């Protein structure tokens, strides 16, 4: 039975949003530890697997693993969160570096966000703050449907596999000093704060969605967007008046870039390849995250369906497609590796009644659902899956679980979700899914999803 996941949505706001979704969930039964070890390693990429497919190797290929989560949380704490390891160095240094494991891969958000406590003190202190025009450090608020992330913006030399970005801005969550107090304009009516390993079920999030930066044109003027807002943060605390941040994916950066878009090569998108998972789930699942589309022999676009998405100029946000479910066109839908379940509304499906399963679907027998997805280009593809009983089907030791769904309106988020179908990480099982970045040619111009 599914023990470790709660309906904890961390989806980017669907209205005027710079990315389609993101985040993940940990359970109410997870441990109280809120930080990872100060020196972490790429352990998630080498664990044994009851199901395997792909793995690391190559300059543009990193191992993608679904397992029980960061060591600091205890064994088997998370479900359906896909992780990679990344390396950070102080700008210009080859010695003051740290490899951080269990970074969640999120095709529904943009930018690198790390929990500050997972970095060793010497590295964290060597990551310079990004400053505004007046010399004050810059902070950022990144909003989700039920939560928000606030922290400092710093720069580091970043690498994943053999791909590197020098002097890349990232957000540090749970930072101290002037960032200890969240501006009221960030926290008001924004849900719960996301600042610890326990909050994320990960040591950080790498957002590799369809946009080039996390805010785009909306942040080139003061005030930002509903999804991301930048702040000027003098010693007395961060100023509620937002500052403008230019959208660029090369130095000098201002906004947090999509790390893939900032690569010198293999920078037009990604593909995620994961093996299928049996109904009872698997303790560990290993696949690949490959950078670039049609740039090397291992990332050729072989998908049967290319679904173009909305862009940052759309009033509904970016990365959105239409899902047709039970005869209704849900125009704010998306494909999101950062969501740990299928999230959709269907009052005809029995809901779970067990404690800690509020919002989950518990059909009496496996239920074949047949949504379809349509891109902005009019291309339609089937997106069928089997929905299982969230309480009784998965094995207690399973961390990769297929076909589990929940109603995103239970518990009630700050705004109802009635026009969306979120195809979370279980949709990726047994598939190769491409995510192309806006403004980049990836066989066909992005942004798009393809599978």
C-alpha beads as a LAMMPS data file, in Angstrom:
LAMMPS data file: protein, C-alpha beads

451 atoms
450 bonds

1 atom types
1 bond types

-500.0 500.0 xlo xhi
-500.0 500.0 ylo yhi
-500.0 500.0 zlo zhi

Masses

1 110.0

Atoms # bond

1 1 1 0.000 0.000 0.000
2 1 1 1.084 3.557 -0.607
3 1 1 2.379 4.921 2.676
4 1 1 4.664 7.787 1.982
5 1 1 2.968 10.250 -0.342
6 1 1 0.499 12.939 0.562
7 1 1 -1.332 15.231 -1.815
8 1 1 1.297 17.941 -1.592
9 1 1 1.062 19.909 -4.818
10 1 1 3.930 22.190 -5.678
11 1 1 2.601 23.255 -9.033
12 1 1 3.410 26.597 -10.545
13 1 1 0.448 28.944 -10.802
14 1 1 -1.467 28.172 -13.975
15 1 1 -2.465 31.762 -14.641
16 1 1 0.283 34.079 -15.893
17 1 1 2.758 31.386 -14.993
18 1 1 6.283 31.020 -16.292
19 1 1 6.187 27.252 -16.063
20 1 1 3.598 24.519 -16.169
21 1 1 4.161 22.811 -12.835
22 1 1 6.680 21.320 -10.493
23 1 1 7.538 20.157 -7.059
24 1 1 6.866 16.910 -5.297
25 1 1 5.601 15.381 -2.089
26 1 1 6.781 13.764 1.070
27 1 1 4.556 12.055 3.530
28 1 1 3.193 13.091 6.845
29 1 1 5.007 10.040 8.176
30 1 1 8.433 11.190 7.028
31 1 1 11.092 11.915 9.607
32 1 1 11.541 15.288 11.211
33 1 1 15.037 15.781 9.789
34 1 1 15.185 18.962 7.758
35 1 1 18.665 18.934 6.262
36 1 1 20.907 16.670 4.274
37 1 1 24.451 15.839 5.173
38 1 1 26.873 18.653 4.521
39 1 1 28.896 16.593 2.078
40 1 1 26.799 14.506 -0.280
41 1 1 27.648 12.173 -3.117
42 1 1 26.098 10.703 -6.232
43 1 1 24.763 7.678 -4.409
44 1 1 21.402 7.871 -6.151
45 1 1 22.987 7.088 -9.504
46 1 1 24.539 3.805 -8.456
47 1 1 21.904 2.001 -6.458
48 1 1 20.679 -1.406 -7.532
49 1 1 17.360 -1.594 -9.290
50 1 1 14.572 -4.098 -9.471
51 1 1 13.776 -2.517 -12.842
52 1 1 16.389 -0.777 -14.908
53 1 1 16.722 1.067 -18.151
54 1 1 19.381 3.540 -19.221
55 1 1 21.799 5.138 -16.830
56 1 1 24.734 7.515 -16.742
57 1 1 27.610 7.859 -19.140
58 1 1 28.459 10.387 -21.834
59 1 1 28.856 14.117 -21.535
60 1 1 25.152 14.773 -22.050
61 1 1 23.730 11.783 -20.174
62 1 1 23.198 11.539 -16.411
63 1 1 21.619 8.743 -14.393
64 1 1 18.045 9.449 -13.325
65 1 1 16.910 7.507 -10.269
66 1 1 13.601 7.103 -8.470
67 1 1 14.236 5.849 -4.942
68 1 1 13.413 6.478 -1.276
69 1 1 14.831 9.995 -1.146
70 1 1 17.701 11.823 0.578
71 1 1 19.520 9.949 3.327
72 1 1 18.720 12.697 5.836
73 1 1 15.016 11.811 5.656
74 1 1 15.456 8.135 6.478
75 1 1 14.757 5.093 4.336
76 1 1 11.848 4.935 1.878
77 1 1 10.520 8.400 2.596
78 1 1 9.447 9.618 -0.844
79 1 1 7.451 8.234 -3.742
80 1 1 7.697 9.030 -7.456
81 1 1 10.421 11.655 -7.286
82 1 1 13.130 11.411 -9.951
83 1 1 16.613 12.498 -8.904
84 1 1 19.993 13.312 -10.408
85 1 1 23.293 14.457 -8.918
86 1 1 24.805 17.835 -9.773
87 1 1 28.105 19.528 -8.949
88 1 1 28.555 23.097 -7.751
89 1 1 31.824 24.996 -7.464
90 1 1 32.647 28.437 -6.184
91 1 1 32.973 30.617 -9.294
92 1 1 36.356 30.001 -10.910
93 1 1 37.383 27.299 -8.430
94 1 1 38.256 23.685 -9.208
95 1 1 38.716 22.679 -5.566
96 1 1 35.932 24.334 -3.600
97 1 1 33.273 22.087 -5.081
98 1 1 30.548 19.733 -3.920
99 1 1 28.523 17.010 -5.604
100 1 1 24.945 17.038 -4.337
101 1 1 22.703 14.034 -4.844
102 1 1 18.906 13.721 -4.805
103 1 1 18.156 16.817 -6.844
104 1 1 14.621 16.486 -8.180
105 1 1 14.236 16.758 -11.958
106 1 1 11.272 18.949 -12.829
107 1 1 10.082 19.519 -16.400
108 1 1 7.391 21.835 -15.044
109 1 1 9.525 24.607 -13.547
110 1 1 12.679 26.494 -14.465
111 1 1 15.823 27.222 -12.477
112 1 1 18.068 25.517 -9.922
113 1 1 16.929 25.749 -6.294
114 1 1 18.911 24.158 -3.454
115 1 1 18.266 23.829 0.259
116 1 1 21.062 25.820 1.847
117 1 1 21.725 23.296 4.602
118 1 1 22.846 20.611 2.123
119 1 1 25.873 22.691 1.080
120 1 1 29.025 22.586 3.140
121 1 1 29.877 25.851 4.871
122 1 1 33.001 26.650 2.865
123 1 1 31.178 26.337 -0.443
124 1 1 28.059 28.208 0.642
125 1 1 30.105 31.129 1.968
126 1 1 32.017 31.279 -1.325
127 1 1 28.933 31.587 -3.521
128 1 1 28.600 35.315 -4.180
129 1 1 25.259 37.029 -3.923
130 1 1 23.764 38.413 -7.077
131 1 1 23.374 42.155 -6.518
132 1 1 20.935 44.699 -7.877
133 1 1 21.828 48.081 -9.367
134 1 1 22.176 49.625 -5.903
135 1 1 24.510 46.891 -4.652
136 1 1 21.942 45.091 -2.507
137 1 1 21.707 41.278 -2.660
138 1 1 18.860 39.911 -4.743
139 1 1 16.184 37.580 -3.387
140 1 1 13.451 35.697 -5.178
141 1 1 9.960 34.443 -4.420
142 1 1 8.889 31.500 -6.572
143 1 1 5.184 30.759 -6.195
144 1 1 3.381 27.445 -6.407
145 1 1 -0.293 26.572 -6.001
146 1 1 -0.045 25.428 -2.387
147 1 1 3.399 26.696 -1.387
148 1 1 6.156 29.139 -2.161
149 1 1 9.957 29.189 -2.180
150 1 1 11.833 32.268 -0.955
151 1 1 15.580 32.688 -0.720
152 1 1 18.717 34.398 -1.897
153 1 1 19.999 34.422 -5.453
154 1 1 23.658 33.450 -5.654
155 1 1 26.004 32.398 -8.439
156 1 1 28.029 29.218 -8.861
157 1 1 29.782 27.166 -11.503
158 1 1 27.310 24.389 -12.241
159 1 1 27.745 21.027 -13.947
160 1 1 25.661 17.935 -14.610
161 1 1 27.356 15.091 -16.428
162 1 1 29.813 16.803 -18.759
163 1 1 27.658 19.912 -19.279
164 1 1 28.746 23.088 -17.495
165 1 1 27.598 26.659 -16.899
166 1 1 29.949 29.211 -15.337
167 1 1 28.609 31.840 -12.968
168 1 1 25.017 30.590 -13.087
169 1 1 22.425 32.120 -10.752
170 1 1 20.587 29.715 -8.439
171 1 1 18.245 30.139 -5.514
172 1 1 19.286 29.139 -1.987
173 1 1 16.316 28.146 0.170
174 1 1 16.410 28.532 3.932
175 1 1 19.146 31.164 3.702
176 1 1 19.806 33.291 6.762
177 1 1 20.486 36.979 7.396
178 1 1 18.321 39.387 5.446
179 1 1 16.581 36.416 3.816
180 1 1 15.347 34.935 7.088
181 1 1 12.144 36.992 6.927
182 1 1 9.952 36.422 3.902
183 1 1 8.386 39.558 2.399
184 1 1 4.652 39.680 3.052
185 1 1 3.959 40.080 -0.662
186 1 1 5.517 36.642 -1.159
187 1 1 3.931 34.757 1.737
188 1 1 0.448 36.281 1.872
189 1 1 -2.137 33.833 0.539
190 1 1 0.677 31.727 -0.930
191 1 1 0.288 28.574 1.150
192 1 1 3.134 26.989 3.064
193 1 1 6.837 27.816 2.790
194 1 1 9.182 25.419 1.011
195 1 1 12.617 25.706 2.558
196 1 1 13.859 22.333 3.851
197 1 1 14.751 18.883 2.571
198 1 1 11.652 17.581 4.289
199 1 1 9.489 20.157 2.518
200 1 1 10.837 19.144 -0.896
201 1 1 11.531 15.450 -0.466
202 1 1 14.803 16.390 -2.177
203 1 1 18.009 18.312 -1.593
204 1 1 16.956 20.704 -4.328
205 1 1 15.047 21.049 -7.586
206 1 1 16.436 21.487 -11.074
207 1 1 13.759 23.022 -13.271
208 1 1 14.290 22.107 -16.923
209 1 1 10.915 23.100 -18.354
210 1 1 9.939 24.752 -21.614
211 1 1 11.117 28.317 -20.929
212 1 1 14.618 29.801 -21.055
213 1 1 14.392 31.668 -17.736
214 1 1 12.143 31.404 -14.733
215 1 1 10.241 34.643 -15.246
216 1 1 10.876 35.810 -18.803
217 1 1 9.586 39.126 -20.098
218 1 1 7.341 39.583 -17.068
219 1 1 10.407 40.255 -14.917
220 1 1 11.970 42.817 -17.245
221 1 1 9.707 45.336 -15.519
222 1 1 9.360 45.881 -11.776
223 1 1 6.735 43.652 -10.212
224 1 1 7.620 40.362 -11.858
225 1 1 4.946 37.763 -12.496
226 1 1 2.502 35.661 -10.521
227 1 1 5.080 32.872 -10.545
228 1 1 8.392 34.623 -9.870
229 1 1 9.287 37.956 -8.304
230 1 1 12.728 39.356 -7.516
231 1 1 13.481 41.501 -4.456
232 1 1 16.116 43.967 -3.329
233 1 1 17.455 42.741 0.016
234 1 1 19.512 45.166 2.121
235 1 1 20.694 44.088 5.571
236 1 1 17.454 45.255 7.179
237 1 1 15.440 42.807 5.116
238 1 1 14.027 42.326 1.649
239 1 1 12.035 45.188 0.182
240 1 1 8.538 44.384 -0.962
241 1 1 8.956 46.539 -4.045
242 1 1 10.100 44.103 -6.705
243 1 1 12.986 44.813 -9.029
244 1 1 13.307 44.157 -12.739
245 1 1 15.404 41.232 -13.947
246 1 1 16.504 40.907 -17.559
247 1 1 15.815 37.585 -19.275
248 1 1 19.068 36.113 -20.577
249 1 1 20.595 32.646 -20.787
250 1 1 24.202 33.768 -21.017
251 1 1 26.461 35.844 -18.805
252 1 1 25.837 38.330 -17.351
253 1 1 22.764 36.528 -16.049
254 1 1 20.031 38.228 -14.027
255 1 1 17.097 35.832 -13.756
256 1 1 17.564 32.174 -12.895
257 1 1 18.059 30.478 -16.243
258 1 1 16.906 27.073 -17.321
259 1 1 20.267 25.343 -16.749
260 1 1 19.891 23.397 -20.004
261 1 1 19.207 26.566 -21.997
262 1 1 22.385 28.049 -20.521
263 1 1 24.622 25.185 -21.690
264 1 1 26.976 26.127 -24.547
265 1 1 25.852 22.982 -26.428
266 1 1 22.992 20.470 -26.111
267 1 1 20.907 23.444 -25.015
268 1 1 17.604 23.072 -26.851
269 1 1 15.842 20.610 -24.553
270 1 1 15.981 17.252 -22.802
271 1 1 14.689 13.741 -22.950
272 1 1 13.772 11.558 -20.001
273 1 1 13.788 7.800 -20.441
274 1 1 12.469 5.510 -17.705
275 1 1 11.531 1.819 -17.784
276 1 1 7.996 0.571 -17.118
277 1 1 6.849 -0.259 -13.591
278 1 1 4.586 -3.116 -12.492
279 1 1 1.363 -2.365 -10.615
280 1 1 2.888 -3.093 -7.196
281 1 1 5.741 -0.678 -7.886
282 1 1 9.498 -0.939 -7.520
283 1 1 11.902 -0.013 -4.750
284 1 1 14.271 1.684 -7.174
285 1 1 14.040 2.688 -10.805
286 1 1 16.935 3.872 -12.947
287 1 1 16.806 5.614 -16.301
288 1 1 18.429 8.554 -18.051
289 1 1 18.199 12.303 -18.336
290 1 1 19.785 13.293 -21.640
291 1 1 20.533 16.890 -22.565
292 1 1 19.855 18.207 -26.059
293 1 1 17.505 17.103 -28.835
294 1 1 18.918 16.086 -32.234
295 1 1 22.368 17.278 -31.147
296 1 1 24.033 13.890 -30.575
297 1 1 23.438 10.274 -31.524
298 1 1 21.795 9.521 -28.159
299 1 1 19.134 12.258 -28.303
300 1 1 17.593 11.939 -31.749
301 1 1 13.942 12.941 -31.888
302 1 1 12.127 9.633 -32.376
303 1 1 8.784 10.541 -30.812
304 1 1 5.600 9.769 -32.702
305 1 1 3.753 12.855 -31.478
306 1 1 5.056 16.410 -31.065
307 1 1 2.753 18.617 -28.991
308 1 1 3.682 22.287 -29.050
309 1 1 2.894 24.225 -25.888
310 1 1 2.026 27.751 -24.872
311 1 1 4.884 30.209 -24.409
312 1 1 5.769 32.890 -21.876
313 1 1 3.715 35.443 -23.826
314 1 1 0.521 33.452 -23.339
315 1 1 -1.936 34.802 -20.759
316 1 1 -2.340 31.242 -19.483
317 1 1 1.364 30.706 -18.937
318 1 1 3.854 28.416 -20.648
319 1 1 4.208 24.700 -21.141
320 1 1 0.469 24.145 -21.385
321 1 1 -1.391 21.702 -23.616
322 1 1 -5.016 20.540 -23.759
323 1 1 -6.114 17.260 -22.217
324 1 1 -9.496 15.863 -23.190
325 1 1 -10.966 13.783 -20.381
326 1 1 -14.526 12.503 -20.123
327 1 1 -15.426 14.702 -23.077
328 1 1 -14.123 17.915 -21.505
329 1 1 -11.231 19.917 -22.947
330 1 1 -8.896 20.928 -20.107
331 1 1 -6.792 23.671 -21.683
332 1 1 -4.360 24.254 -18.786
333 1 1 -2.911 20.738 -18.737
334 1 1 0.755 19.750 -18.726
335 1 1 3.286 16.922 -18.595
336 1 1 5.354 17.316 -15.445
337 1 1 8.094 15.084 -14.061
338 1 1 8.010 17.188 -10.889
339 1 1 4.518 16.036 -9.885
340 1 1 4.556 12.669 -8.174
341 1 1 1.040 11.579 -9.202
342 1 1 -1.633 12.044 -11.815
343 1 1 -3.636 15.043 -10.571
344 1 1 -7.119 15.451 -12.049
345 1 1 -10.728 15.917 -10.975
346 1 1 -13.223 13.068 -11.342
347 1 1 -15.982 12.831 -8.735
348 1 1 -17.143 9.488 -10.144
349 1 1 -14.003 7.673 -8.985
350 1 1 -14.149 6.446 -5.371
351 1 1 -11.959 8.463 -3.024
352 1 1 -9.755 6.860 -0.404
353 1 1 -11.146 7.051 3.136
354 1 1 -8.094 5.896 5.070
355 1 1 -6.142 8.256 7.308
356 1 1 -3.435 10.193 5.448
357 1 1 -5.001 9.346 2.082
358 1 1 -7.290 12.330 1.755
359 1 1 -7.644 13.262 -1.894
360 1 1 -6.285 10.005 -3.312
361 1 1 -8.339 7.851 -5.657
362 1 1 -9.139 4.313 -4.506
363 1 1 -11.042 2.539 -7.303
364 1 1 -12.372 -0.881 -6.299
365 1 1 -10.460 -2.483 -9.183
366 1 1 -7.845 -1.252 -11.686
367 1 1 -9.503 1.360 -13.874
368 1 1 -8.438 2.125 -17.456
369 1 1 -8.661 5.862 -18.098
370 1 1 -8.353 7.235 -21.609
371 1 1 -7.487 10.929 -21.707
372 1 1 -5.913 12.343 -24.848
373 1 1 -3.551 15.302 -25.164
374 1 1 -3.498 17.950 -27.884
375 1 1 -0.763 20.481 -28.580
376 1 1 -1.141 24.074 -29.678
377 1 1 -0.307 22.767 -33.162
378 1 1 -3.422 20.581 -33.182
379 1 1 -1.551 17.286 -32.861
380 1 1 -3.415 14.805 -30.642
381 1 1 -1.965 11.746 -28.926
382 1 1 -3.471 9.106 -26.609
383 1 1 -2.488 9.393 -22.946
384 1 1 -4.243 6.361 -21.485
385 1 1 -3.181 4.803 -18.206
386 1 1 -4.469 2.367 -15.602
387 1 1 -5.497 3.938 -12.304
388 1 1 -4.824 1.758 -9.263
389 1 1 -6.065 1.882 -5.697
390 1 1 -3.584 4.160 -3.922
391 1 1 -4.060 2.412 -0.581
392 1 1 -4.046 -1.277 -1.435
393 1 1 -2.096 -1.765 -4.678
394 1 1 1.539 -0.659 -4.189
395 1 1 3.936 -2.680 -2.082
396 1 1 5.008 -1.052 1.165
397 1 1 8.619 -0.863 -0.047
398 1 1 7.796 0.700 -3.421
399 1 1 9.185 4.151 -4.190
400 1 1 8.317 4.091 -7.902
401 1 1 4.559 3.581 -8.213
402 1 1 2.545 3.684 -11.457
403 1 1 -1.059 4.722 -11.966
404 1 1 -1.719 6.534 -8.690
405 1 1 -3.903 9.622 -8.850
406 1 1 -5.383 12.302 -6.643
407 1 1 -7.873 15.146 -6.758
408 1 1 -5.824 18.374 -6.537
409 1 1 -8.736 20.226 -4.952
410 1 1 -8.634 18.008 -1.829
411 1 1 -7.260 19.447 0.402
412 1 1 -8.390 22.752 -1.021
413 1 1 -5.604 24.830 -2.610
414 1 1 -5.632 28.660 -2.594
415 1 1 -7.363 28.530 -5.979
416 1 1 -9.516 25.705 -7.419
417 1 1 -8.041 23.550 -10.181
418 1 1 -10.803 22.715 -12.621
419 1 1 -9.261 23.147 -16.062
420 1 1 -6.165 21.039 -15.729
421 1 1 -4.892 17.473 -15.997
422 1 1 -1.415 17.024 -14.561
423 1 1 0.445 14.059 -16.080
424 1 1 3.021 13.539 -13.358
425 1 1 6.030 11.252 -13.105
426 1 1 4.020 7.998 -13.472
427 1 1 3.234 9.121 -17.047
428 1 1 6.982 8.944 -17.786
429 1 1 7.291 5.282 -16.785
430 1 1 7.936 3.110 -19.836
431 1 1 8.356 6.110 -22.135
432 1 1 10.919 8.454 -23.617
433 1 1 9.564 11.992 -23.291
434 1 1 11.172 15.032 -24.895
435 1 1 10.859 18.577 -23.544
436 1 1 11.931 21.292 -25.988
437 1 1 12.761 24.831 -24.892
438 1 1 11.111 27.915 -26.351
439 1 1 13.049 29.776 -29.013
440 1 1 15.305 26.816 -29.737
441 1 1 15.125 24.556 -32.782
442 1 1 14.877 20.944 -31.627
443 1 1 13.995 19.187 -34.858
444 1 1 11.015 21.516 -34.855
445 1 1 10.907 24.833 -32.996
446 1 1 10.214 24.636 -29.265
447 1 1 8.460 24.739 -26.933
448 1 1 6.955 21.274 -27.093
449 1 1 6.528 17.928 -25.408
450 1 1 6.999 14.805 -27.531
451 1 1 6.621 11.100 -26.875

Bonds

1 1 1 2
2 1 2 3
3 1 3 4
4 1 4 5
5 1 5 6
6 1 6 7
7 1 7 8
8 1 8 9
9 1 9 10
10 1 10 11
11 1 11 12
12 1 12 13
13 1 13 14
14 1 14 15
15 1 15 16
16 1 16 17
17 1 17 18
18 1 18 19
19 1 19 20
20 1 20 21
21 1 21 22
22 1 22 23
23 1 23 24
24 1 24 25
25 1 25 26
26 1 26 27
27 1 27 28
28 1 28 29
29 1 29 30
30 1 30 31
31 1 31 32
32 1 32 33
33 1 33 34
34 1 34 35
35 1 35 36
36 1 36 37
37 1 37 38
38 1 38 39
39 1 39 40
40 1 40 41
41 1 41 42
42 1 42 43
43 1 43 44
44 1 44 45
45 1 45 46
46 1 46 47
47 1 47 48
48 1 48 49
49 1 49 50
50 1 50 51
51 1 51 52
52 1 52 53
53 1 53 54
54 1 54 55
55 1 55 56
56 1 56 57
57 1 57 58
58 1 58 59
59 1 59 60
60 1 60 61
61 1 61 62
62 1 62 63
63 1 63 64
64 1 64 65
65 1 65 66
66 1 66 67
67 1 67 68
68 1 68 69
69 1 69 70
70 1 70 71
71 1 71 72
72 1 72 73
73 1 73 74
74 1 74 75
75 1 75 76
76 1 76 77
77 1 77 78
78 1 78 79
79 1 79 80
80 1 80 81
81 1 81 82
82 1 82 83
83 1 83 84
84 1 84 85
85 1 85 86
86 1 86 87
87 1 87 88
88 1 88 89
89 1 89 90
90 1 90 91
91 1 91 92
92 1 92 93
93 1 93 94
94 1 94 95
95 1 95 96
96 1 96 97
97 1 97 98
98 1 98 99
99 1 99 100
100 1 100 101
101 1 101 102
102 1 102 103
103 1 103 104
104 1 104 105
105 1 105 106
106 1 106 107
107 1 107 108
108 1 108 109
109 1 109 110
110 1 110 111
111 1 111 112
112 1 112 113
113 1 113 114
114 1 114 115
115 1 115 116
116 1 116 117
117 1 117 118
118 1 118 119
119 1 119 120
120 1 120 121
121 1 121 122
122 1 122 123
123 1 123 124
124 1 124 125
125 1 125 126
126 1 126 127
127 1 127 128
128 1 128 129
129 1 129 130
130 1 130 131
131 1 131 132
132 1 132 133
133 1 133 134
134 1 134 135
135 1 135 136
136 1 136 137
137 1 137 138
138 1 138 139
139 1 139 140
140 1 140 141
141 1 141 142
142 1 142 143
143 1 143 144
144 1 144 145
145 1 145 146
146 1 146 147
147 1 147 148
148 1 148 149
149 1 149 150
150 1 150 151
151 1 151 152
152 1 152 153
153 1 153 154
154 1 154 155
155 1 155 156
156 1 156 157
157 1 157 158
158 1 158 159
159 1 159 160
160 1 160 161
161 1 161 162
162 1 162 163
163 1 163 164
164 1 164 165
165 1 165 166
166 1 166 167
167 1 167 168
168 1 168 169
169 1 169 170
170 1 170 171
171 1 171 172
172 1 172 173
173 1 173 174
174 1 174 175
175 1 175 176
176 1 176 177
177 1 177 178
178 1 178 179
179 1 179 180
180 1 180 181
181 1 181 182
182 1 182 183
183 1 183 184
184 1 184 185
185 1 185 186
186 1 186 187
187 1 187 188
188 1 188 189
189 1 189 190
190 1 190 191
191 1 191 192
192 1 192 193
193 1 193 194
194 1 194 195
195 1 195 196
196 1 196 197
197 1 197 198
198 1 198 199
199 1 199 200
200 1 200 201
201 1 201 202
202 1 202 203
203 1 203 204
204 1 204 205
205 1 205 206
206 1 206 207
207 1 207 208
208 1 208 209
209 1 209 210
210 1 210 211
211 1 211 212
212 1 212 213
213 1 213 214
214 1 214 215
215 1 215 216
216 1 216 217
217 1 217 218
218 1 218 219
219 1 219 220
220 1 220 221
221 1 221 222
222 1 222 223
223 1 223 224
224 1 224 225
225 1 225 226
226 1 226 227
227 1 227 228
228 1 228 229
229 1 229 230
230 1 230 231
231 1 231 232
232 1 232 233
233 1 233 234
234 1 234 235
235 1 235 236
236 1 236 237
237 1 237 238
238 1 238 239
239 1 239 240
240 1 240 241
241 1 241 242
242 1 242 243
243 1 243 244
244 1 244 245
245 1 245 246
246 1 246 247
247 1 247 248
248 1 248 249
249 1 249 250
250 1 250 251
251 1 251 252
252 1 252 253
253 1 253 254
254 1 254 255
255 1 255 256
256 1 256 257
257 1 257 258
258 1 258 259
259 1 259 260
260 1 260 261
261 1 261 262
262 1 262 263
263 1 263 264
264 1 264 265
265 1 265 266
266 1 266 267
267 1 267 268
268 1 268 269
269 1 269 270
270 1 270 271
271 1 271 272
272 1 272 273
273 1 273 274
274 1 274 275
275 1 275 276
276 1 276 277
277 1 277 278
278 1 278 279
279 1 279 280
280 1 280 281
281 1 281 282
282 1 282 283
283 1 283 284
284 1 284 285
285 1 285 286
286 1 286 287
287 1 287 288
288 1 288 289
289 1 289 290
290 1 290 291
291 1 291 292
292 1 292 293
293 1 293 294
294 1 294 295
295 1 295 296
296 1 296 297
297 1 297 298
298 1 298 299
299 1 299 300
300 1 300 301
301 1 301 302
302 1 302 303
303 1 303 304
304 1 304 305
305 1 305 306
306 1 306 307
307 1 307 308
308 1 308 309
309 1 309 310
310 1 310 311
311 1 311 312
312 1 312 313
313 1 313 314
314 1 314 315
315 1 315 316
316 1 316 317
317 1 317 318
318 1 318 319
319 1 319 320
320 1 320 321
321 1 321 322
322 1 322 323
323 1 323 324
324 1 324 325
325 1 325 326
326 1 326 327
327 1 327 328
328 1 328 329
329 1 329 330
330 1 330 331
331 1 331 332
332 1 332 333
333 1 333 334
334 1 334 335
335 1 335 336
336 1 336 337
337 1 337 338
338 1 338 339
339 1 339 340
340 1 340 341
341 1 341 342
342 1 342 343
343 1 343 344
344 1 344 345
345 1 345 346
346 1 346 347
347 1 347 348
348 1 348 349
349 1 349 350
350 1 350 351
351 1 351 352
352 1 352 353
353 1 353 354
354 1 354 355
355 1 355 356
356 1 356 357
357 1 357 358
358 1 358 359
359 1 359 360
360 1 360 361
361 1 361 362
362 1 362 363
363 1 363 364
364 1 364 365
365 1 365 366
366 1 366 367
367 1 367 368
368 1 368 369
369 1 369 370
370 1 370 371
371 1 371 372
372 1 372 373
373 1 373 374
374 1 374 375
375 1 375 376
376 1 376 377
377 1 377 378
378 1 378 379
379 1 379 380
380 1 380 381
381 1 381 382
382 1 382 383
383 1 383 384
384 1 384 385
385 1 385 386
386 1 386 387
387 1 387 388
388 1 388 389
389 1 389 390
390 1 390 391
391 1 391 392
392 1 392 393
393 1 393 394
394 1 394 395
395 1 395 396
396 1 396 397
397 1 397 398
398 1 398 399
399 1 399 400
400 1 400 401
401 1 401 402
402 1 402 403
403 1 403 404
404 1 404 405
405 1 405 406
406 1 406 407
407 1 407 408
408 1 408 409
409 1 409 410
410 1 410 411
411 1 411 412
412 1 412 413
413 1 413 414
414 1 414 415
415 1 415 416
416 1 416 417
417 1 417 418
418 1 418 419
419 1 419 420
420 1 420 421
421 1 421 422
422 1 422 423
423 1 423 424
424 1 424 425
425 1 425 426
426 1 426 427
427 1 427 428
428 1 428 429
429 1 429 430
430 1 430 431
431 1 431 432
432 1 432 433
433 1 433 434
434 1 434 435
435 1 435 436
436 1 436 437
437 1 437 438
438 1 438 439
439 1 439 440
440 1 440 441
441 1 441 442
442 1 442 443
443 1 443 444
444 1 444 445
445 1 445 446
446 1 446 447
447 1 447 448
448 1 448 449
449 1 449 450
450 1 450 451
